[in-house]
Amino acid sequence: MSDLEELLEKTETIKANSRSELEEVGSLQECEELRVKYLGRNGQVQDLFARLGKLPDESKAKAGKAINQLKSSLKEEIETQKEKFKRKQKEEQLKAEGLDVTLPGRRRGVGKRHVLTQVSDELTSIFQRMGFSLALGPEIESDYYNFEALNIPELHPARDEWDSLYVDDTHLLRTHTSPVQIREMEKQDPPIKIICPGKCYRRDTPDATHYPVFYQVELLWVDEELTLGNLKYIIRSFVEEFFGPEFSMRFRADYFPFTEPSAEVDIQPPDGDDWLEIMGSGMVDPSVLKAVNYDPETHQGFALGLGVDRMAMLKYGIDDIRHFYRNDLRFLKQF
């Protein structure tokens, strides 16, 4: 047998033995040991290349081709077997960690606007459709804008009703959104027609109808020749759209420092005997108009203010204002 024939026979033997051993391996470690045995620096395939150099030149090409094919195919087969063990090892690891990547993920619940946001947006939208523009202002106000410009001087007894939260000697968390009206009137000449929603603060002890934080929507319209009749028409239109045309409405005389005359507004459900208070209103006091350099002889105005929390409670039959602030999804998902 020639040296070439002997080398080719040795190549086939290594091919058969390596494939047979590869079928028997049982781990990633055994695959690596097999690779070193046949393809390592001192492996059997490397030994074939060493013997190749002893062949005559005319035989080297044929033998070299056979050895290279063996090296390439054996390397590919070992890598394929290694990948199988790696996947199996990964699956066992994931199983041991209790993670099944084939299971669908847990869906997050779809969020929605808070009921107070929904009602505030609805109130604002109703008045915007009547032609009122949206106006916003700061929640920390000066004593001047929160009280004095609204005809509530320092020793005025009405200040006791607001029970304010001061942040320093001259600034407080606003007790109503009326300061926005003053700020807007200072910026522009009449006519002015605005709606002012926002958060307010008072030193209230939480109970079923009171909370230190609450939301208001206030309205202001200043123009020539406005009367109490215009105010009543606006409120009647609002009641019909928000509560329904079957609700009755009445005015009750009241007192607010920044309006004169002033009135509370009540509504009555079609099937009920009790009247429910929904807002305060009135014609803008001339002193308030003078504070912003409006002439009360040529311009008149009216204003109204209502609580968003109260509107939501009346509309949806909610009996405790604290439900709005407890973040109980069982409650909030109803709206």
KEBAPA-203262 format. One record per residue (C-alpha): residue in three letters; x, z, y. Coordinates in Angstrom, 1 decimal. Layout:
REC res      x      z      y
REC ALA      X      Z      Y
...
END
This chain:
REC res      x      z      y
REC MET    0.0    0.0    0.0
REC SER    1.4   -1.0    3.4
REC ASP    1.9    1.4    6.2
REC LEU   -1.0   -0.3    8.1
REC GLU   -3.4    0.0    5.2
REC GLU   -2.4    3.6    4.7
REC LEU   -3.0    4.4    8.4
REC LEU   -6.4    2.7    8.4
REC GLU   -7.4    4.5    5.3
REC LYS   -6.4    7.8    6.9
REC THR   -8.4    6.9   10.0
REC GLU  -11.6    6.3    7.9
REC THR  -11.0    9.6    6.0
REC ILE  -10.8   11.5    9.3
REC LYS  -13.9    9.8   10.5
REC ALA  -15.9   10.8    7.4
REC ASN  -14.5   14.3    7.3
REC SER  -15.2   15.0   11.0
REC ARG  -18.8   13.7   10.8
REC SER  -19.4   15.8    7.7
REC GLU  -18.0   18.9    9.4
REC LEU  -19.9   18.2   12.6
REC GLU  -23.2   18.2   10.7
REC GLU  -22.4   21.7    9.4
REC VAL  -21.4   23.4   12.7
REC GLY  -23.8   26.1   13.8
REC SER  -22.8   27.1   17.3
REC LEU  -21.2   25.9   20.5
REC GLN  -18.0   27.8   19.5
REC GLU  -17.7   25.9   16.2
REC CYS  -18.2   22.6   18.1
REC GLU  -15.2   23.5   20.3
REC GLU  -13.1   24.5   17.3
REC LEU  -13.9   21.1   15.7
REC ARG  -12.9   19.3   18.9
REC VAL   -9.6   21.0   19.0
REC LYS   -9.0   20.3   15.3
REC TYR   -9.5   16.6   15.7
REC LEU   -9.0   15.7   19.4
REC GLY   -6.7   18.5   20.6
REC ARG   -3.1   18.1   21.6
REC ASN   -2.0   18.8   18.1
REC GLY   -5.1   17.5   16.4
REC GLN   -5.5   15.0   13.6
REC VAL   -6.4   12.0   15.8
REC GLN   -3.3   12.7   17.9
REC ASP   -1.3   12.6   14.7
REC LEU   -2.6    9.1   14.0
REC PHE   -1.4    8.0   17.4
REC ALA    2.1    9.4   16.5
REC ARG    2.2    7.4   13.3
REC LEU    1.1    4.3   15.1
REC GLY    4.5    4.0   16.8
REC LYS    6.2    3.5   13.4
REC LEU    4.2    0.4   12.6
REC PRO    5.5   -3.2   13.1
REC ASP    4.4   -4.7   16.4
REC GLU    2.0   -7.2   14.7
REC SER    0.1   -4.3   13.1
REC LYS   -0.1   -1.9   16.1
REC ALA   -3.0   -3.7   17.8
REC LYS   -5.3   -3.5   14.8
REC ALA   -4.5    0.1   14.0
REC GLY   -4.6    1.2   17.7
REC LYS   -8.1   -0.3   18.0
REC ALA   -9.4    1.6   15.0
REC ILE   -7.9    4.9   16.1
REC ASN   -9.3    4.5   19.7
REC GLN  -12.7    3.8   18.3
REC LEU  -12.5    6.9   16.2
REC LYS  -11.4    9.0   19.2
REC SER  -14.2    7.7   21.4
REC SER  -17.0    8.0   18.9
REC LEU  -15.9   11.4   17.7
REC LYS  -15.7   12.7   21.3
REC GLU  -19.2   11.4   22.1
REC GLU  -20.7   12.9   18.9
REC ILE  -19.1   16.3   19.6
REC GLU  -20.4   16.3   23.2
REC THR  -23.9   15.4   22.0
REC GLN  -23.8   18.3   19.5
REC LYS  -22.6   20.6   22.2
REC GLU  -25.4   19.7   24.5
REC LYS  -27.9   20.5   21.8
REC PHE  -26.4   24.0   21.4
REC LYS  -26.4   24.5   25.2
REC ARG  -30.1   23.7   25.5
REC LYS  -30.9   26.0   22.6
REC GLN  -28.8   28.7   24.1
REC LYS  -30.6   28.3   27.5
REC GLU  -34.0   28.4   25.8
REC GLU  -33.1   31.6   24.0
REC GLN  -31.9   33.2   27.2
REC LEU  -35.1   32.3   29.1
REC LYS  -37.2   33.6   26.3
REC ALA  -35.2   36.8   26.3
REC GLU  -35.7   37.2   30.0
REC GLY  -39.5   36.7   29.7
REC LEU  -39.6   33.6   31.8
REC ASP  -41.5   30.6   30.5
REC VAL  -40.9   27.7   32.8
REC THR  -43.6   25.6   31.1
REC LEU  -46.3   27.9   32.4
REC PRO  -48.0   26.8   35.7
REC GLY  -47.1   28.9   38.7
REC ARG  -49.4   31.5   40.2
REC ARG  -51.3   29.9   43.0
REC ARG  -51.3   31.6   46.4
REC GLY  -54.7   32.2   47.9
REC VAL  -55.7   30.0   50.8
REC GLY  -55.7   31.9   54.0
REC LYS  -58.5   31.8   56.7
REC ARG  -59.0   33.0   60.2
REC HIS  -60.0   36.6   60.6
REC VAL  -63.7   37.2   61.3
REC LEU  -62.9   38.4   64.9
REC THR  -60.9   35.3   65.5
REC GLN  -63.8   33.2   64.2
REC VAL  -66.3   34.9   66.5
REC SER  -64.0   34.8   69.5
REC ASP  -63.5   31.1   69.0
REC GLU  -67.2   30.5   68.6
REC LEU  -68.0   32.4   71.9
REC THR  -65.3   30.6   73.8
REC SER  -66.5   27.3   72.4
REC ILE  -70.1   27.9   73.5
REC PHE  -69.1   28.6   77.1
REC GLN  -66.6   25.7   77.2
REC ARG  -69.4   23.4   76.3
REC MET  -71.2   24.7   79.4
REC GLY  -68.2   23.6   81.5
REC PHE  -66.1   26.8   81.6
REC SER  -62.3   26.5   81.4
REC LEU  -60.2   28.8   79.3
REC ALA  -58.0   31.3   81.2
REC LEU  -55.6   33.8   79.7
REC GLY  -53.5   36.7   81.1
REC PRO  -51.0   39.4   80.2
REC GLU  -52.1   42.4   78.1
REC ILE  -49.9   44.8   80.1
REC GLU  -51.4   44.9   83.5
REC SER  -50.6   46.5   86.9
REC ASP  -52.9   49.1   88.2
REC TYR  -53.8   46.8   91.0
REC TYR  -55.1   44.0   88.9
REC ASN  -56.8   46.2   86.3
REC PHE  -58.6   48.5   88.9
REC GLU  -58.0   48.2   92.6
REC ALA  -58.7   44.4   93.0
REC LEU  -61.9   45.0   91.0
REC ASN  -63.2   47.6   93.5
REC ILE  -62.1   50.6   91.4
REC PRO  -59.7   52.6   93.7
REC GLU  -57.5   55.4   92.5
REC LEU  -60.1   58.3   92.7
REC HIS  -63.1   56.2   91.8
REC PRO  -65.1   58.1   89.1
REC ALA  -65.6   54.9   87.1
REC ARG  -61.9   55.1   86.1
REC ASP  -62.8   57.9   83.7
REC GLU  -64.9   55.6   81.6
REC TRP  -61.9   53.4   80.9
REC ASP  -59.6   56.2   79.6
REC SER  -56.5   54.0   79.9
REC LEU  -53.2   53.8   78.1
REC TYR  -50.4   53.8   80.7
REC VAL  -46.9   52.5   79.9
REC ASP  -45.5   53.7   83.2
REC ASP  -46.7   55.0   86.5
REC THR  -48.2   51.7   87.7
REC HIS  -48.7   49.7   84.5
REC LEU  -51.1   50.0   81.6
REC LEU  -52.5   48.2   78.6
REC ARG  -55.4   46.3   80.1
REC THR  -58.8   48.0   79.5
REC HIS  -60.7   44.7   80.0
REC THR  -60.0   41.0   80.6
REC SER  -61.4   41.1   84.2
REC PRO  -57.8   41.1   85.6
REC VAL  -57.5   37.5   84.4
REC GLN  -60.4   36.7   86.8
REC ILE  -58.5   38.1   89.8
REC ARG  -55.3   36.3   88.8
REC GLU  -57.1   33.0   88.5
REC MET  -58.9   33.4   91.8
REC GLU  -55.6   34.1   93.5
REC LYS  -54.3   30.8   92.2
REC GLN  -57.0   28.5   93.4
REC ASP  -59.8   28.1   95.9
REC PRO  -63.4   28.0   94.9
REC PRO  -65.2   26.7   93.0
REC ILE  -63.9   28.4   89.9
REC LYS  -65.5   28.4   86.5
REC ILE  -63.6   30.2   83.7
REC ILE  -63.9   32.0   80.4
REC CYS  -61.4   34.8   79.6
REC PRO  -61.0   36.0   76.0
REC GLY  -58.4   38.5   74.9
REC LYS  -57.4   41.8   73.4
REC CYS  -58.0   45.1   75.3
REC TYR  -57.0   48.7   74.8
REC ARG  -58.6   52.1   75.5
REC ARG  -57.9   55.7   74.5
REC ASP  -60.8   55.9   72.1
REC THR  -61.0   57.9   68.9
REC PRO  -61.8   55.6   66.0
REC ASP  -65.4   55.9   64.7
REC ALA  -68.1   53.5   63.6
REC THR  -68.5   51.9   67.0
REC HIS  -65.2   52.7   68.8
REC TYR  -61.6   51.6   68.3
REC PRO  -58.5   51.8   70.5
REC VAL  -58.0   48.1   70.2
REC PHE  -60.9   45.6   70.7
REC TYR  -61.6   42.1   71.9
REC GLN  -63.5   40.9   74.9
REC VAL  -64.7   37.6   76.3
REC GLU  -65.5   37.6   80.1
REC LEU  -66.9   34.8   82.2
REC LEU  -66.7   34.1   85.9
REC TRP  -68.3   31.4   88.1
REC VAL  -67.8   31.3   91.8
REC ASP  -69.3   28.5   93.9
REC GLU  -71.7   27.9   96.8
REC GLU  -75.3   29.0   96.5
REC LEU  -75.1   30.6   93.0
REC THR  -77.9   33.1   92.3
REC LEU  -78.9   35.6   89.7
REC GLY  -81.2   32.9   88.3
REC ASN  -78.1   30.8   87.4
REC LEU  -76.6   33.8   85.6
REC LYS  -79.8   34.4   83.7
REC TYR  -79.9   30.7   82.7
REC ILE  -76.3   30.9   81.4
REC ILE  -77.0   34.0   79.3
REC ARG  -80.3   32.7   78.0
REC SER  -78.5   29.5   76.8
REC PHE  -75.8   31.6   75.2
REC VAL  -78.3   33.9   73.3
REC GLU  -80.2   30.9   72.0
REC GLU  -77.0   29.2   70.7
REC PHE  -75.2   32.3   69.3
REC PHE  -78.2   34.3   67.9
REC GLY  -81.0   31.8   67.8
REC PRO  -83.9   30.7   70.1
REC GLU  -86.3   33.2   68.4
REC PHE  -84.4   36.2   70.0
REC SER  -86.0   37.8   73.1
REC MET  -83.8   38.8   76.0
REC ARG  -84.2   41.2   78.9
REC PHE  -82.1   42.5   81.9
REC ARG  -81.8   46.3   82.6
REC ALA  -80.4   47.5   86.0
REC ASP  -77.0   49.1   85.7
REC TYR  -73.9   49.8   87.7
REC PHE  -70.4   48.2   87.6
REC PRO  -67.9   48.6   90.4
REC PHE  -67.1   44.9   90.5
REC THR  -70.7   43.4   90.5
REC GLU  -73.7   44.0   92.7
REC PRO  -76.4   43.8   91.6
REC SER  -75.4   44.6   88.0
REC ALA  -77.4   44.4   84.8
REC GLU  -77.1   45.1   81.1
REC VAL  -78.5   42.5   78.8
REC ASP  -80.4   43.3   75.7
REC ILE  -81.7   41.2   72.9
REC GLN  -84.5   41.7   70.4
REC PRO  -84.7   40.1   66.9
REC PRO  -88.0   38.3   66.1
REC ASP  -88.8   40.8   63.4
REC GLY  -87.6   44.0   65.0
REC ASP  -88.8   46.6   67.5
REC ASP  -85.4   47.8   68.8
REC TRP  -83.6   46.2   71.7
REC LEU  -79.8   45.7   71.2
REC GLU  -77.4   45.8   74.1
REC ILE  -75.0   42.8   74.0
REC MET  -73.2   42.6   77.4
REC GLY  -72.9   43.7   81.0
REC SER  -73.3   41.2   83.9
REC GLY  -74.0   40.8   87.6
REC MET  -73.2   39.0   90.8
REC VAL  -69.6   39.4   91.9
REC ASP  -69.3   42.2   94.5
REC PRO  -68.3   40.9   98.0
REC SER  -65.4   43.3   98.1
REC VAL  -63.9   41.6   95.0
REC LEU  -64.2   38.2   96.7
REC LYS  -62.5   39.5   99.8
REC ALA  -59.6   40.9   97.7
REC VAL  -58.8   37.3   96.7
REC ASN  -59.4   35.8  100.2
REC TYR  -62.8   34.2   99.2
REC ASP  -65.4   34.2  101.9
REC PRO  -68.5   36.1  100.6
REC GLU  -70.6   34.5  103.3
REC THR  -70.1   31.0  101.9
REC HIS  -69.5   31.6   98.3
REC GLN  -71.2   33.7   95.6
REC GLY  -70.3   34.3   92.0
REC PHE  -71.4   36.0   88.9
REC ALA  -69.6   37.5   85.9
REC LEU  -70.4   38.8   82.4
REC GLY  -68.5   40.5   79.8
REC LEU  -69.2   41.0   76.1
REC GLY  -67.3   42.6   73.2
REC VAL  -66.2   40.2   70.4
REC ASP  -66.3   43.1   67.9
REC ARG  -69.9   44.0   68.8
REC MET  -71.0   40.4   68.7
REC ALA  -69.6   40.1   65.2
REC MET  -71.2   43.3   64.1
REC LEU  -74.6   42.2   65.4
REC LYS  -74.4   38.7   64.0
REC TYR  -73.3   39.7   60.5
REC GLY  -74.9   43.1   60.2
REC ILE  -71.6   45.1   60.0
REC ASP  -72.2   48.8   60.5
REC ASP  -68.6   50.0   61.1
REC ILE  -66.1   48.5   63.6
REC ARG  -63.2   49.9   61.5
REC HIS  -63.8   47.4   58.8
REC PHE  -62.2   44.7   61.1
REC TYR  -58.8   46.5   61.1
REC ARG  -58.4   47.7   57.5
REC ASN  -57.1   44.4   56.1
REC ASP  -59.4   44.8   53.1
REC LEU  -59.7   41.3   51.6
REC ARG  -62.9   42.2   49.9
REC PHE  -64.5   42.6   53.3
REC LEU  -62.7   39.7   55.1
REC LYS  -63.4   37.1   52.5
REC GLN  -67.1   37.3   53.2
REC PHE  -66.7   35.5   56.5
END
